[in-house]
Amino acid sequence: MGPLATVDFLHKLVRATPADADQDHVPLVVRFCPEVPDRVQALLHGGPSPAPALVAAAQALQAAGAQCLAMPCHTAHAWYDELAAGVGVPVLHIADVAIAAAAGHPGGVGLLCTLGTRQAGIYRRRGPGVAWVESSADEQDRCVGPGIRAAKLGRLAQACELLGEAARALVRRGAGVVLMGCTEIPLALTEAEAGVPLVDPTDVLARACVAWALEGAR
Amino acid sequence: MGPLATVDFLHKLVRATPADADQDHVPLVVRFCPEVPDRVQALLHGGPSPAPALVAAAQALQAAGAQCLAMPCHTAHAWYDELAAGVGVPVLHIADVAIAAAAGHPGGVGLLCTLGTRQAGIYRRRGPGVAWVESSADEQDRCVGPGIRAAKLGRLAQACELLGEAARALVRRGAGVVLMGCTEIPLALTEAEAGVPLVDPTDVLARACVAWALEGAR
């Protein structure tokens, strides 16, 4: 839902497409939906539910010809079930593709995400067997939350520093890989700053969309 | 129509939006249309007309709720009149906003563009009073065409070198500003390489969209 994260997703999707000419690319229809109410507010503070706006946007995409949907926003996946039930086409789940990409790394899987994503169990529910390593309440308040907000505002150096501190804390508690569970995080955080391999769910979701399109084209 | 150029346009639009929160952004609906036939082929070599696909895409955007349209592809503006006639909402013209941005610079206005854009008169027809400085046939074949193709393929350093050489040739013939009349060019060319101020129509068009949205919101 963060518009820069959507741009990042589209950039990664275009770069991941094997193409020699404009005509080789994947047909896309995209909505930037600022009308969707704040997801974290809804989950944590009883704000208005984003579900109706999300389902309406998904149905509009389907009406515009989309045959597969993807949503480059983790927190919005708290309403994945309503959304998937509201449309007649497959909806890729960002946590499923990200968890698959994190598999095979030694040690636990560190998770950086919004408090909303965490409390909704976006990752835990899709990966109950994963050895998750999560931020402490203090790390969340001091580093992860402010880091995500800084990335949303384009303050990427500040965001990288805050998120790097949070990532290194996960590594000290046994994470062998860090999953960037909010689409704003890959805009800022680097592997050099984190000190371990990072999984970028935006990139993995973009690649899954391209694979879906190529598969369908065969 | 080049998908990286569309991503660049969206990035510039998001960055140009005054926003403190996701909810402050402009609602957008976007189509990436690889099904549109090659514009330069159609203009120069009798290839199939892109007009039906362009009009269909514009109508689909209007059906999806778009109240103002913009097309971050210069060559496709050869079919601007058909497109504007086929929808019931305003369509911003990339040359109009770019010509306005180039005004006020001393000297001629250098124009780097595809042969299709040039032969269709996308810029000359919208700016008949402008002192245009254009590439020679040799510069077009040797630098501009290959530079644009390199940018489309993501070979940005090579593209910057080729396009820089073409820009400097325009400056030697009196250009005081260079208008980057193909949306792939700003992906690669820098003012340092060109040696004069550059007008980036992608950025100018993005700002015009934001201004339109803010104006409408008042």
Interface residues (C-beta under 8 A of the other chain):
Chain A: M1 G2 P3 L4 T6 V7 L10 H11 V14 R15 T17 D20 A21 D22 Q23 D24 H25 V26 P27 L28 V29 V30 R31 F32 C33 P34 E35 V36 P37 D38 A60 A63 A64 G65 K152 L153 G154
Chain B: M1 G2 P3 L4 T6 V7 L10 H11 V14 R15 T17 D20 A21 D22 Q23 D24 H25 V26 P27 L28 V29 V30 R31 F32 C33 P34 E35 V36 P37 D38 A60 A63 A64 G65 K152 L153 G154
